[in-house]
């Protein structure tokens, strides 16, 4: 029987980035497109799209350090919490890969 990957104890108070982004986005009253537009505005970099925000929320991609800093500002979430949430997503992804070898 496969065990579900669990976050490390020090991360229990922070959700995975896949839960943090949509939760914080909705609390700010933003759609995925509005978040992408806000990220483009505050970063002065127009390379993030609604589709990329969707990939982050679905766990298809994990935002890198560059975007995590702007996500923190746009969503009014402490930078350390966003970094921890990304770490949790990465650990969960690795745990899943180990549970299901190719």
Buried (B, 14 or more C-beta within 10 A) or exposed (E): EEEEBEBEEEBEEBBBBBBBBBBBBEEBEBEBEBBBBBBBEEBEEEEBBBEBBBBBBEBEBBBEEEBBBBBBBBBEBEBEBBBBBBBBBEBBBEBEEEEEEE
